[in-house]
């Protein structure tokens, strides 16, 4: 049998994110947020997960998109 090897190098850049609060933020309560970004790849995203961490984010939860 033949062995075929192929290498593809891709440099990924983080896309620009736009975060919009959908309600007033209250300490100790969940706040709905709209996250908008443009997929820079020519492929449809599938099985993607968004995880947000940062100061004041007490319990980050991954969200399936």
N, C-alpha and C positions, 0 to 999 in steps of 0.2 A: 504494500500500500504506500501511497504517497503521503507526505506530511506537508501541510500548507500553513505557513505562519503569516500573520498580517499584524502590523502595528499602526495604531492611529493615535497621534498626539493631539490633545485638545486642551486649550487653556480656557478655563471657565472664569468668568467675572460675575460677581454678585450683581443681580439686577437692582435698579433703583426701586425702592418700596415707597408707597404712599400710604400712610396710616391715618385714618379718620375716625375719631371717637363718634359713636352713634348715640351716645347718651352722656350726661355729666359723669365724671369720674368721682367715686366716693370711696374713701379709704375703707378697706376691709370688704368691699363688695366687688363682684365681677362687673366689668364694663365691656359692652359690645364694641368691637373695633372692626372696621372694614379695611382689609389689606389689598392693595392693588399693585400689580407688577406686570411687566410684559415679558413673556417667555422669549429669551434671546435665541433659542434653538429652533431649528426648522422641524422639530418633532413635537407632537402633542404630549403634554405631561400626563402620566398616568401613575397612580399609586403615590402621588406626592404628599408630603407631610410638612406642615409649617409648625415650627416650635419657636416661641418668643420668650426670651429671657432678658432680664435687665433690672435696674434698681426699681424697687417697688413692686416687682412682679413676684408675688409670694408663692404661687403654685403654678409654674409653667406646665401647660398641657399641650402635647402634640395634637394638631388638628389635621384630619385628613381632608384633602381638597378634592 
